Amino acid sequence: MTDQELIWRIAGGSGDGIDSNSRYFAKALMRSGLDVFTHRHYPSRIRGGHTYVEVRATPDGAASRGDGYNFLLALGDSFARNPSEDAYYGNEELKPLSENLDDLREGGIIVYDSGLIDDEQVEEIDLHERAEENDWHVYPVDLRAIAKEHGREIMRNNAGIGVTAALLDMDTSEYEGIMDEMWNDDILEANLAVIQDGFEQAQEFDQSHDLEMPDHGEPDEQQALVSGSDAIAYGALDAGCRFIAGYPMTPWTDVFTIMSQNLPQFGGISEQVEDEIAAAALALGASHAGVKSMSGSSGGGFALMSEPLGLAEMSETPVVLVEAMRAGPSTGMPTKPEQADLEHVLYTSQGDSARVVLAPGDQQECYEQIRTAFELAYDYQIPSILIYDQKLQGELRNVDASFFDREPDADPGSVVTEEDIAEAAEHHAGKFKRFQYDADDGKEGVSPRSVPGQKGGRFLATGNEHNEAGHISEDPTNRVLQMDRRLAKLESIREELDAKGNQTHHGPEEAEYGIMCWGSHQGTVFEAVDRLNDAGHSVKAIGVSDMMPYPEAEVSEFLESVEECLVVEMNATAQFRGLTQKELGRFGPKLSSLLKYNGNPFEPAEIVEGFESSIDGEELTVNNMKYVPAAGD
């Protein structure tokens, strides 16, 4: 947290244009030279229900949401089911104002739509008393009237942009330029008028607040505003993926949608099917035929994929799956982040698993690791899974556009040519030895792979245990040979991943204490580490991406170098800490946990407090987190 940051929160109802408005605002700030990071909070409803988006803007890097925020634009919920105090879910019309006050920093700004939220409602929540206590600066503006004067009420979000710009002395040209790129002349003209009207009204206000735009200038190079979903989709396309099958399910749907929109221009195919079993099975079929393929889902949808996933492992059909975690079990909280599917993804299916599981920590890692997932899947004839969560799925962050300037990879992996097949070993029945015990192609456990249509490449693909040509076999010797060969792939993959260096380190190398994390809150942990070191602690962190095969050597080196290590994750059962103790049991006495599972992601200050409480032996006072001490403490 610094004085040189704006954290702007726009709140309203689903359908009030919160998402698109905040995206344009974030992009405008990015183009003006600031680093931006967004956080979305929304209900599992199509229309109505309190939703907000935070946009954090700083001049010196934004890799996490901040602590609270300092500017609230509260539109009210124009789709409220029952705008009354006695309603079962409370006064939904008022919630975009009332439910956002606890996080507003001292000295912050509140702009609310007085055309929807009236004086009586404001009195209900003691807004003016709280504003006086916290030195908040409150500006009621009839945004609804401004919008209606120039067209439709939905434009009141842009009236709020005009008010925001006037209060912050912000140039609106970048924002208006983005609208010009998106809309036709009639819609554009009306919205520009709404922005200007809001701006002019706000210029007449008493502006005694201290909040202003952070220092900024021209960006050093062109920036791209991307979500984790964008990065996963772009990486999959660059990895040569040309087939995707899926069924919509929040929060995986974004990846599926982006891929479906873009695949046709690359000669690819997208199929929306009846359920997730069919989706994964279609992806397997396409891959069996020689096309780089993927599918994915979330929670319960991914559970349906366990049977095709087992088939991919037994038949050694390469495929890439993505699993977007959300709060469970069952339907749970479909639009809230959680990291409680780790064990599900590691172990779902039948028997002993041979799969790769990667967990990226930010947008760049999403792009890099989905490409790695395809490379490993098709080189080693194994399913690869990318696991991420609702937080990383939707949060936006600016990235150097040049980061994505990579060569595409059309390599089909370990597919043999017909010339290779002619020289390859054949089963006495005349079939190609697709599942050869002792193939020597430099990758442990990988046997030669043919695809349908290749002369001489005939074999049987089955979910049963099989011999070298694919015929069903229950011979004990064959079983051991085939199982050992399949599992041996993980050793070669581990060596390859060690060479890539997927884990991310942060902080002084000689630090006394450690923090471990995985997935989407990596940037939040790293910011907390910086604050802790500035405060006189000696702390470093590691963000672990390789869930299977586990990076034993690198994590061992990290844990050996520190006295204690706090494992930070968003679930109730410390699943990543449990995985680490399973793989590296000797470090159990060093590992404690900081857990959060209330549907909201960590803020940096929460991790700072959790760490300081753990080393001082004090009780954790933040009631939305849980500290679990090391084994034996």
C-alpha positions as CSV (number, residue, x, y, z in Angstrom):
1,M,0.0,0.0,0.0
2,T,1.4,3.4,-1.0
3,D,0.2,7.0,-1.4
4,Q,0.9,6.6,-5.1
5,E,-2.0,4.3,-5.9
6,L,-5.7,4.6,-6.8
7,I,-8.0,1.7,-6.0
8,W,-11.3,2.5,-7.6
9,R,-14.3,0.3,-6.9
10,I,-17.4,0.4,-9.0
11,A,-20.4,-1.4,-7.4
12,G,-23.9,-2.1,-8.7
13,G,-26.1,-4.9,-9.8
14,S,-25.4,-7.6,-12.3
15,G,-26.6,-6.1,-15.6
16,D,-25.6,-2.5,-14.7
17,G,-22.5,-2.6,-16.9
18,I,-20.0,-3.0,-14.1
19,D,-17.7,-5.5,-15.9
20,S,-17.4,-3.7,-19.2
21,N,-17.2,-0.3,-17.6
22,S,-14.3,-1.3,-15.2
23,R,-12.5,-3.0,-18.1
24,Y,-12.5,0.2,-20.2
25,F,-11.5,2.2,-17.1
26,A,-8.6,-0.2,-16.4
27,K,-7.5,-0.1,-20.0
28,A,-7.6,3.7,-20.1
29,L,-5.4,3.9,-17.0
30,M,-3.0,1.4,-18.5
31,R,-2.7,3.4,-21.7
32,S,-2.0,6.5,-19.7
33,G,1.1,4.8,-18.4
34,L,0.0,3.2,-15.1
35,D,0.2,-0.5,-14.1
36,V,-3.2,-1.9,-13.3
37,F,-4.7,-4.9,-11.6
38,T,-8.4,-5.7,-11.2
39,H,-10.5,-7.8,-8.8
40,R,-14.0,-9.0,-9.6
41,H,-16.8,-9.9,-7.1
42,Y,-20.1,-11.0,-8.5
43,P,-23.0,-13.3,-7.5
44,S,-24.2,-16.4,-9.4
45,R,-27.1,-14.5,-10.9
46,I,-27.8,-13.4,-14.5
47,R,-29.5,-10.1,-13.4
48,G,-29.3,-8.2,-10.2
49,G,-27.3,-9.0,-7.1
50,H,-24.5,-7.0,-5.6
51,T,-21.4,-7.0,-7.8
52,Y,-18.3,-4.9,-7.8
53,V,-14.9,-4.6,-9.6
54,E,-11.8,-3.0,-8.1
55,V,-9.2,-1.4,-10.4
56,R,-5.8,-0.8,-8.7
57,A,-3.5,1.6,-10.5
58,T,0.1,2.4,-9.5
59,P,3.1,3.7,-11.3
60,D,5.4,0.9,-10.2
61,G,3.9,-2.5,-10.7
62,A,0.6,-4.0,-9.7
63,A,0.6,-7.7,-9.1
64,S,-2.2,-8.1,-6.6
65,R,-5.3,-6.5,-5.3
66,G,-4.6,-4.0,-2.6
67,D,-5.7,-3.6,1.0
68,G,-9.2,-2.1,0.8
69,Y,-9.7,0.7,-1.6
70,N,-10.0,4.5,-1.7
71,F,-12.7,5.5,-4.2
72,L,-16.2,4.0,-4.3
73,L,-18.6,4.6,-7.2
74,A,-21.9,3.1,-6.0
75,L,-24.5,2.8,-8.7
76,G,-27.0,0.9,-6.6
77,D,-28.7,-2.2,-7.9
78,S,-31.2,-1.3,-10.6
79,F,-32.2,-5.0,-10.9
80,A,-32.9,-5.5,-7.2
81,R,-35.5,-8.3,-6.5
82,N,-37.1,-6.5,-3.5
83,P,-35.7,-3.1,-2.6
84,S,-36.9,-3.1,1.0
85,E,-35.2,-3.5,4.4
86,D,-37.5,-6.4,5.3
87,A,-36.7,-8.5,2.2
88,Y,-35.2,-11.9,2.9
89,Y,-31.9,-10.9,1.3
90,G,-32.0,-7.4,2.6
91,N,-32.3,-4.2,0.6
92,E,-30.5,-5.2,-2.6
93,E,-30.9,-1.8,-4.2
94,L,-28.7,-0.3,-1.4
95,K,-26.1,-3.1,-1.1
96,P,-23.7,-1.6,-3.6
97,L,-23.3,1.2,-1.2
98,S,-23.9,-0.4,2.2
99,E,-21.8,-3.5,1.7
100,N,-18.7,-1.7,0.5
101,L,-18.2,0.7,3.4
102,D,-16.2,-1.6,5.7
103,D,-13.3,-1.8,3.2
104,L,-13.1,1.9,2.3
105,R,-9.9,3.6,3.6
106,E,-9.8,6.6,5.8
107,G,-10.1,9.8,3.7
108,G,-11.7,7.9,0.8
109,I,-14.3,9.2,-1.7
110,I,-17.8,7.9,-2.1
111,V,-19.9,8.8,-5.2
112,Y,-23.4,7.3,-5.2
113,D,-26.4,7.5,-7.5
114,S,-28.9,9.6,-5.7
115,G,-31.4,8.9,-8.5
116,L,-31.6,5.3,-7.2
117,I,-30.4,5.5,-3.6
118,D,-32.5,8.1,-1.7
119,D,-31.9,10.0,1.5
120,E,-34.0,7.7,3.6
121,Q,-31.8,4.7,2.6
122,V,-28.7,6.7,3.3
123,E,-30.0,7.4,6.8
124,E,-30.6,3.7,7.3
125,I,-26.9,2.9,7.1
126,D,-25.7,6.0,9.1
127,L,-23.6,7.0,6.1
128,H,-23.0,10.6,7.2
129,E,-22.0,9.6,10.7
130,R,-19.6,7.0,9.4
131,A,-18.2,9.5,6.9
132,E,-17.4,12.0,9.6
133,E,-15.7,9.3,11.7
134,N,-13.5,8.1,8.8
135,D,-13.0,11.4,7.0
136,W,-14.8,10.1,3.9
137,H,-15.9,12.6,1.2
138,V,-19.4,11.8,0.1
139,Y,-20.8,13.1,-3.3
140,P,-24.5,12.2,-4.1
141,V,-25.1,12.6,-7.9
142,D,-28.2,11.8,-9.8
143,L,-26.4,9.6,-12.3
144,R,-29.8,8.1,-13.5
145,A,-31.1,11.6,-14.5
146,I,-27.9,12.4,-16.4
147,A,-28.1,9.1,-18.3
148,K,-31.9,9.5,-19.1
149,E,-31.3,13.0,-20.4
150,H,-29.1,11.6,-23.1
151,G,-30.7,8.2,-23.8
152,R,-31.0,5.1,-21.7
153,E,-30.5,4.6,-17.9
154,I,-27.8,2.0,-18.5
155,M,-25.4,4.8,-19.4
156,R,-25.4,6.0,-15.7
157,N,-22.1,4.0,-15.3
158,N,-20.4,6.4,-17.7
159,A,-21.9,9.4,-15.9
160,G,-20.0,8.0,-12.9
161,I,-16.9,7.9,-15.0
162,G,-17.3,11.6,-15.7
163,V,-17.7,12.3,-12.0
164,T,-14.7,10.2,-11.2
165,A,-12.5,12.0,-13.7
166,A,-13.5,15.4,-12.4
167,L,-12.8,14.5,-8.8
168,L,-9.4,13.0,-9.6
169,D,-8.5,15.7,-12.2
170,M,-8.2,12.9,-14.7
171,D,-8.0,13.2,-18.5
172,T,-10.9,11.3,-20.1
173,S,-9.4,11.1,-23.6
174,E,-8.0,7.6,-23.2
175,Y,-11.3,6.3,-21.9
176,E,-13.3,8.0,-24.7
177,G,-10.8,6.6,-27.3
178,I,-11.5,3.1,-26.1
179,M,-15.3,3.7,-26.5
180,D,-14.6,5.0,-30.0
181,E,-13.0,1.7,-30.8
182,M,-15.9,-0.3,-29.5
183,W,-19.1,1.5,-30.4
184,N,-21.0,3.0,-33.4
185,D,-21.4,6.7,-33.7
186,D,-24.9,7.0,-32.2
187,I,-24.1,5.0,-29.1
188,L,-20.7,6.8,-28.8
189,E,-22.2,10.3,-29.1
190,A,-24.7,9.7,-26.3
191,N,-22.2,8.2,-23.9
192,L,-19.7,11.0,-24.6
193,A,-22.4,13.5,-23.7
194,V,-23.2,11.5,-20.5
195,I,-19.5,11.6,-19.4
196,Q,-19.2,15.3,-20.1
197,D,-22.3,16.1,-18.2
198,G,-21.1,14.1,-15.2
199,F,-17.7,15.7,-15.4
200,E,-19.2,19.2,-15.4
201,Q,-21.5,18.6,-12.5
202,A,-18.7,17.2,-10.4
203,Q,-16.4,20.2,-11.1
204,E,-18.8,22.3,-9.0
205,F,-18.3,20.1,-5.9
206,D,-16.2,20.9,-2.9
207,Q,-13.1,19.0,-3.6
208,S,-11.4,19.1,-0.2
209,H,-10.2,15.4,-0.5
210,D,-6.5,14.5,-0.8
211,L,-6.9,11.7,-3.4
212,E,-5.4,12.3,-6.8
213,M,-4.2,10.3,-9.8
214,P,-0.9,8.6,-9.3
215,D,2.1,9.9,-11.2
216,H,2.2,8.5,-14.7
217,G,3.7,9.0,-18.1
218,E,4.0,7.2,-21.4
219,P,4.5,3.5,-21.0
220,D,7.9,2.2,-22.0
221,E,6.4,-0.3,-24.5
222,Q,3.0,-1.3,-25.6
223,Q,0.9,-3.0,-23.0
224,A,-1.8,-5.7,-23.2
225,L,-4.6,-6.0,-20.6
226,V,-5.2,-9.7,-20.1
227,S,-6.9,-12.1,-17.8
228,G,-5.7,-15.6,-16.9
229,S,-8.4,-16.9,-19.3
230,D,-7.0,-14.8,-22.1
231,A,-3.5,-16.0,-21.5
232,I,-4.5,-19.7,-21.3
233,A,-6.5,-19.4,-24.6
234,Y,-3.7,-17.5,-26.4
235,G,-1.1,-20.0,-25.1
236,A,-3.2,-23.0,-26.2
237,L,-3.6,-21.5,-29.7
238,D,0.2,-20.8,-30.0
239,A,0.8,-24.4,-28.8
240,G,-1.0,-25.7,-31.8
241,C,-4.4,-26.6,-30.3
242,R,-6.9,-26.9,-33.0
243,F,-9.8,-28.7,-31.3
244,I,-11.7,-27.9,-28.1
245,A,-14.9,-29.5,-26.7
246,G,-16.7,-28.3,-23.7
247,Y,-19.8,-27.5,-21.8
248,P,-20.2,-24.1,-20.1
249,M,-19.6,-23.9,-16.4
250,T,-18.3,-20.9,-14.4
251,P,-15.4,-20.1,-14.2
252,W,-14.0,-22.3,-17.0
253,T,-16.4,-20.8,-19.6
254,D,-14.2,-17.8,-20.3
255,V,-11.4,-20.1,-21.7
256,F,-13.9,-22.1,-23.7
257,T,-15.5,-18.9,-25.2
258,I,-12.2,-17.3,-26.2
259,M,-11.0,-20.5,-27.8
260,S,-14.4,-20.9,-29.6
261,Q,-14.2,-17.4,-31.0
262,N,-10.6,-17.7,-32.2
263,L,-10.2,-21.3,-33.4
264,P,-12.0,-20.9,-36.8
265,Q,-9.5,-18.4,-38.1
266,F,-6.7,-21.0,-37.4
267,G,-8.6,-23.8,-39.1
268,G,-9.7,-25.3,-35.8
269,I,-12.9,-26.6,-34.5
270,S,-14.9,-25.9,-31.3
271,E,-17.8,-28.1,-30.1
272,Q,-20.2,-27.4,-27.3
273,V,-21.6,-30.8,-26.3
274,E,-24.3,-32.2,-23.9
275,D,-22.1,-32.8,-20.9
276,E,-18.5,-32.9,-19.6
277,I,-18.1,-36.7,-20.2
278,A,-18.8,-36.1,-23.9
279,A,-16.5,-33.0,-24.0
280,A,-13.5,-34.9,-22.6
281,A,-14.3,-38.0,-24.8
282,L,-14.4,-35.8,-28.0
283,A,-11.1,-34.2,-27.1
284,L,-9.6,-37.7,-26.7
285,G,-11.0,-38.8,-30.0
286,A,-9.7,-35.8,-31.8
287,S,-6.2,-36.3,-30.2
288,H,-6.3,-40.0,-31.1
289,A,-6.8,-38.9,-34.7
290,G,-3.7,-36.7,-34.6
291,V,-5.1,-33.2,-33.7
292,K,-3.8,-31.3,-30.7
293,S,-6.9,-31.1,-28.5
294,M,-8.1,-29.8,-25.2
295,S,-11.2,-29.7,-22.9
296,G,-11.9,-28.4,-19.4
297,S,-14.5,-27.6,-16.8
298,S,-14.9,-26.6,-13.1
299,G,-15.5,-28.7,-10.0
300,G,-18.5,-31.0,-10.6
301,G,-18.0,-30.8,-14.4
302,F,-14.5,-32.0,-14.0
303,A,-15.6,-34.8,-11.8
304,L,-17.5,-36.2,-14.8
305,M,-14.3,-36.2,-16.8
306,S,-12.7,-38.8,-14.5
307,E,-13.6,-41.7,-16.7
308,P,-12.2,-40.2,-20.0
309,L,-9.2,-39.0,-18.0
310,G,-8.5,-42.6,-16.9
311,L,-9.0,-43.7,-20.5
312,A,-6.4,-41.2,-21.6
313,E,-3.9,-42.5,-19.1
314,M,-4.4,-46.2,-20.0
315,S,-4.5,-45.7,-23.8
316,E,-1.7,-43.1,-23.6
317,T,-3.6,-40.6,-25.6
318,P,-2.3,-37.1,-25.1
319,V,-4.8,-34.5,-24.2
320,V,-4.8,-31.2,-22.2
321,L,-7.5,-30.4,-19.7
322,V,-8.0,-27.2,-17.7
323,E,-9.8,-27.2,-14.3
324,A,-11.0,-23.8,-13.0
325,M,-11.6,-24.1,-9.3
326,R,-14.5,-22.4,-7.5
327,A,-15.8,-22.7,-3.9
328,G,-17.4,-26.2,-3.3
329,P,-18.4,-28.9,-2.6
330,S,-21.2,-29.5,-5.1
331,T,-22.4,-26.3,-6.6
332,G,-20.9,-24.4,-3.7
333,M,-20.3,-20.7,-4.5
334,P,-20.0,-20.8,-8.3
335,T,-18.5,-17.3,-8.7
336,K,-16.2,-17.2,-5.7
337,P,-12.5,-18.3,-5.7
338,E,-11.1,-21.2,-3.7
339,Q,-8.2,-23.7,-4.1
340,A,-9.9,-26.8,-2.8
341,D,-9.9,-29.0,-5.9
342,L,-6.1,-29.8,-5.8
343,E,-6.5,-33.3,-4.4
344,H,-9.5,-33.9,-6.7
345,V,-7.4,-33.0,-9.8
346,L,-4.3,-34.9,-8.6
347,Y,-6.1,-38.2,-7.9
348,T,-9.5,-38.4,-9.6
349,S,-9.9,-41.4,-12.0
350,Q,-9.1,-45.0,-11.5
351,G,-6.0,-46.8,-10.2
352,D,-2.5,-45.3,-10.1
353,S,-2.3,-42.0,-12.0
354,A,0.2,-40.9,-14.6
355,R,-0.6,-37.3,-15.4
356,V,1.0,-33.8,-15.3
357,V,-0.7,-31.1,-13.1
358,L,0.5,-27.5,-13.4
359,A,-0.8,-24.5,-11.4
360,P,0.2,-21.1,-12.8
361,G,0.5,-18.1,-10.5
362,D,-0.2,-15.2,-12.8
363,Q,-1.1,-14.3,-16.4
364,Q,2.4,-14.8,-17.8
365,E,2.6,-18.3,-16.2
366,C,-0.8,-19.1,-17.6
367,Y,0.5,-18.6,-21.1
368,E,3.8,-20.3,-20.5
369,Q,2.4,-23.3,-18.6
370,I,-0.5,-24.1,-21.0
371,R,2.2,-24.3,-23.7
372,T,4.3,-26.6,-21.4
373,A,1.2,-28.7,-20.8
374,F,0.7,-29.3,-24.5
375,E,4.4,-30.0,-25.0
376,L,4.5,-32.6,-22.2
377,A,1.2,-34.2,-23.2
378,Y,2.2,-34.7,-26.8
379,D,5.8,-35.6,-26.2
380,Y,5.1,-38.1,-23.4
381,Q,1.6,-39.3,-24.5
382,I,0.0,-38.4,-21.2
383,P,-2.8,-36.2,-20.0
384,S,-1.7,-32.7,-18.8
385,I,-4.0,-30.6,-16.5
386,L,-3.7,-26.9,-15.9
387,I,-5.4,-26.0,-12.6
388,Y,-6.3,-22.4,-11.8
389,D,-9.2,-20.6,-10.0
390,Q,-12.0,-18.0,-10.4
391,K,-9.6,-15.3,-9.2
392,L,-7.0,-15.8,-11.9
393,Q,-9.7,-16.6,-14.4
394,G,-11.1,-13.1,-14.4
395,E,-8.7,-10.6,-12.9
396,L,-7.0,-8.3,-15.4
397,R,-3.4,-7.2,-15.4
398,N,-1.2,-5.3,-17.9
399,V,1.6,-7.3,-19.5
400,D,4.2,-6.2,-22.0
401,A,2.6,-7.0,-25.4
402,S,6.0,-8.3,-26.6
403,F,5.7,-11.2,-24.0
404,F,3.3,-12.9,-26.4
405,D,5.6,-12.6,-29.5
406,R,6.4,-16.3,-29.6
407,E,6.8,-18.8,-32.3
408,P,3.7,-21.1,-32.6
409,D,4.3,-24.8,-32.1
410,A,2.6,-27.2,-34.6
411,D,4.8,-30.1,-33.6
412,P,2.5,-33.2,-33.1
413,G,4.9,-34.6,-30.5
414,S,6.1,-38.2,-30.4
415,V,4.2,-39.3,-33.6
416,V,6.3,-41.6,-35.8
417,T,6.4,-41.3,-39.6
418,E,5.4,-44.1,-42.0
419,E,9.2,-44.6,-42.7
420,D,9.7,-45.1,-38.9
421,I,6.8,-47.6,-38.8
422,A,8.2,-49.7,-41.6
423,E,11.4,-50.2,-39.6
424,A,9.6,-50.5,-36.2
425,A,9.0,-53.7,-34.3
426,E,5.8,-55.5,-35.0
427,H,3.7,-57.9,-32.9
428,H,3.5,-61.4,-34.3
429,A,-0.2,-60.7,-35.2
430,G,1.1,-58.1,-37.7
431,K,0.1,-55.1,-35.6
432,F,2.3,-52.1,-34.7
433,K,3.8,-52.3,-31.3
434,R,2.2,-49.1,-30.1
435,F,2.9,-49.9,-26.4
436,Q,6.4,-51.3,-26.8
437,Y,8.1,-52.2,-23.5
438,D,11.6,-51.1,-24.3
439,A,11.4,-48.3,-26.9
440,D,14.5,-46.1,-26.9
441,D,13.6,-42.6,-28.1
442,G,15.4,-40.7,-25.3
443,K,12.3,-40.3,-23.2
444,E,11.8,-42.9,-20.5
445,G,8.6,-44.9,-20.8
446,V,7.5,-43.3,-24.2
447,S,6.7,-45.8,-26.9
448,P,6.3,-45.0,-30.6
449,R,2.9,-43.5,-31.5
450,S,1.1,-43.8,-34.8
451,V,-2.2,-42.1,-35.8
452,P,-5.0,-43.5,-37.8
453,G,-4.4,-43.6,-41.6
454,Q,-0.6,-44.3,-41.3
455,K,0.4,-47.3,-43.3
456,G,1.5,-50.1,-41.0
457,G,0.5,-48.2,-37.9
458,R,-2.5,-50.4,-36.9
459,F,-3.0,-51.1,-33.2
460,L,-5.8,-51.5,-30.7
461,A,-6.7,-48.6,-28.3
462,T,-8.5,-49.8,-25.2
463,G,-9.2,-48.9,-21.6
464,N,-8.2,-52.4,-20.5
465,E,-4.7,-53.3,-19.6
466,H,-3.1,-54.5,-22.9
467,N,0.0,-55.9,-24.5
468,E,2.4,-54.2,-26.8
469,A,0.0,-54.2,-29.7
470,G,-3.0,-53.1,-27.6
471,H,-4.7,-56.5,-27.2
472,I,-6.4,-57.0,-23.8
473,S,-4.0,-58.8,-21.5
474,E,-4.3,-59.8,-17.8
475,D,-0.8,-61.4,-17.8
476,P,0.9,-60.5,-14.5
477,T,4.3,-59.9,-16.1
478,N,2.8,-57.7,-18.9
479,R,0.9,-55.7,-16.2
480,V,4.0,-54.8,-14.3
481,L,6.0,-54.0,-17.4
482,Q,3.2,-51.7,-18.8
483,M,2.5,-50.0,-15.4
484,D,6.1,-49.4,-14.7
485,R,6.7,-48.0,-18.2
486,R,3.8,-45.5,-17.9
487,L,4.8,-44.3,-14.5
488,A,8.4,-43.9,-15.6
489,K,7.4,-41.0,-17.8
490,L,7.0,-38.9,-14.7
491,E,10.7,-39.2,-13.9
492,S,11.7,-37.9,-17.3
493,I,9.1,-35.2,-17.1
494,R,10.5,-34.1,-13.8
495,E,13.9,-33.7,-15.2
496,E,12.5,-31.6,-18.1
497,L,10.5,-29.4,-15.7
498,D,13.6,-28.9,-13.5
499,A,15.4,-27.6,-16.6
500,K,12.6,-25.2,-17.3
501,G,12.4,-23.8,-13.7
502,N,8.6,-23.4,-13.3
503,Q,8.8,-22.4,-9.7
504,T,9.0,-18.6,-8.9
505,H,11.2,-17.3,-6.1
506,H,11.0,-13.9,-4.4
507,G,12.8,-12.1,-1.6
508,P,16.4,-12.3,-0.2
509,E,18.1,-15.6,-0.8
510,E,19.5,-15.8,2.7
511,A,16.2,-15.0,4.5
512,E,15.5,-16.7,7.8
513,Y,11.8,-17.5,7.2
514,G,9.9,-18.8,4.2
515,I,6.4,-18.5,2.8
516,M,5.1,-21.1,0.3
517,C,2.1,-20.6,-2.0
518,W,0.6,-22.0,-5.2
519,G,-1.7,-20.5,-7.8
520,S,-3.4,-17.2,-8.0
521,H,-2.4,-15.4,-4.8
522,Q,1.3,-15.6,-5.7
523,G,1.5,-11.9,-6.4
524,T,-0.3,-11.1,-3.1
525,V,2.2,-13.2,-1.2
526,F,5.2,-11.6,-3.0
527,E,3.9,-8.1,-2.1
528,A,3.4,-9.2,1.5
529,V,7.0,-10.5,1.5
530,D,8.3,-7.1,0.4
531,R,6.4,-5.4,3.2
532,L,7.6,-7.8,5.8
533,N,11.2,-7.2,4.7
534,D,10.7,-3.5,4.8
535,A,9.4,-3.9,8.3
536,G,12.6,-5.6,9.4
537,H,11.7,-9.3,9.0
538,S,13.8,-11.7,7.0
539,V,11.5,-13.5,4.6
540,K,11.5,-15.1,1.2
541,A,8.8,-16.9,-0.8
542,I,8.4,-19.6,-3.4
543,G,5.4,-19.9,-5.7
544,V,5.2,-23.6,-6.7
545,S,3.6,-24.5,-10.0
546,D,4.4,-28.1,-10.5
547,M,1.9,-30.2,-8.6
548,M,2.6,-33.5,-10.4
549,P,5.3,-34.5,-10.7
550,Y,6.3,-32.6,-7.5
551,P,9.5,-30.6,-7.6
552,E,11.1,-32.3,-4.6
553,A,14.7,-31.1,-5.2
554,E,13.8,-27.4,-5.6
555,V,11.3,-27.3,-2.7
556,S,13.7,-29.3,-0.5
557,E,16.4,-26.7,-1.1
558,F,14.1,-23.9,-0.2
559,L,12.8,-25.5,3.0
560,E,16.3,-26.5,4.1
561,S,17.4,-22.9,3.9
562,V,14.7,-21.5,6.3
563,E,13.9,-22.0,10.0
564,E,10.1,-22.1,9.5
565,C,7.8,-21.9,6.6
566,L,4.2,-20.6,6.4
567,V,2.1,-22.3,3.6
568,V,-0.6,-19.9,2.3
569,E,-3.6,-21.3,0.4
570,M,-7.3,-20.7,-0.1
571,N,-8.9,-23.8,1.3
572,A,-10.0,-25.2,4.6
573,T,-7.9,-28.4,4.7
574,A,-4.4,-27.2,3.8
575,Q,-4.3,-29.4,0.7
576,F,-1.0,-28.1,-0.7
577,R,0.7,-28.3,2.6
578,G,-0.6,-31.9,2.8
579,L,0.9,-32.6,-0.7
580,T,4.2,-31.2,0.4
581,Q,4.3,-33.3,3.6
582,K,3.4,-36.4,1.5
583,E,6.3,-35.8,-0.8
584,L,8.8,-34.3,1.7
585,G,7.7,-35.6,5.1
586,R,10.9,-34.7,6.9
587,F,9.9,-31.0,6.7
588,G,6.6,-31.4,8.4
589,P,7.7,-29.8,11.7
590,K,8.7,-26.6,9.7
591,L,5.4,-26.2,7.9
592,S,2.4,-24.2,9.3
593,S,-0.6,-23.0,7.4
594,L,-2.5,-19.7,6.8
595,L,-5.9,-20.6,5.3
596,K,-8.7,-18.5,3.9
597,Y,-11.9,-20.0,2.5
598,N,-14.7,-17.4,2.8
599,G,-15.0,-16.7,-0.9
600,N,-12.7,-13.7,-1.0
601,P,-9.0,-13.8,-1.9
602,F,-6.2,-12.7,0.3
603,E,-5.1,-9.1,0.7
604,P,-1.4,-8.4,1.3
605,A,-2.0,-7.1,4.8
606,E,-3.8,-10.3,5.8
607,I,-0.7,-12.3,4.9
608,V,1.5,-9.9,6.7
609,E,-0.6,-10.3,9.9
610,G,-0.8,-14.0,9.5
611,F,3.0,-14.3,9.2
612,E,3.7,-12.0,12.2
613,S,1.2,-13.8,14.3
614,S,2.8,-17.2,13.4
615,I,6.3,-16.2,14.4
616,D,5.3,-14.2,17.5
617,G,3.1,-17.0,18.7
618,E,0.1,-14.7,19.0
619,E,-3.5,-15.5,18.3
620,L,-4.6,-14.5,14.8
621,T,-7.1,-11.7,15.2
622,V,-8.5,-11.6,11.6
623,N,-11.7,-13.6,11.8
624,N,-11.8,-14.6,8.1
625,M,-8.5,-16.6,8.2
626,K,-7.3,-19.7,10.1
627,Y,-3.8,-20.4,11.3
628,V,-2.8,-24.1,11.6
629,P,0.5,-24.7,13.5
630,A,3.2,-27.1,12.4
631,A,2.8,-30.8,13.3
632,G,3.8,-31.3,16.9
633,D,3.3,-27.7,18.0
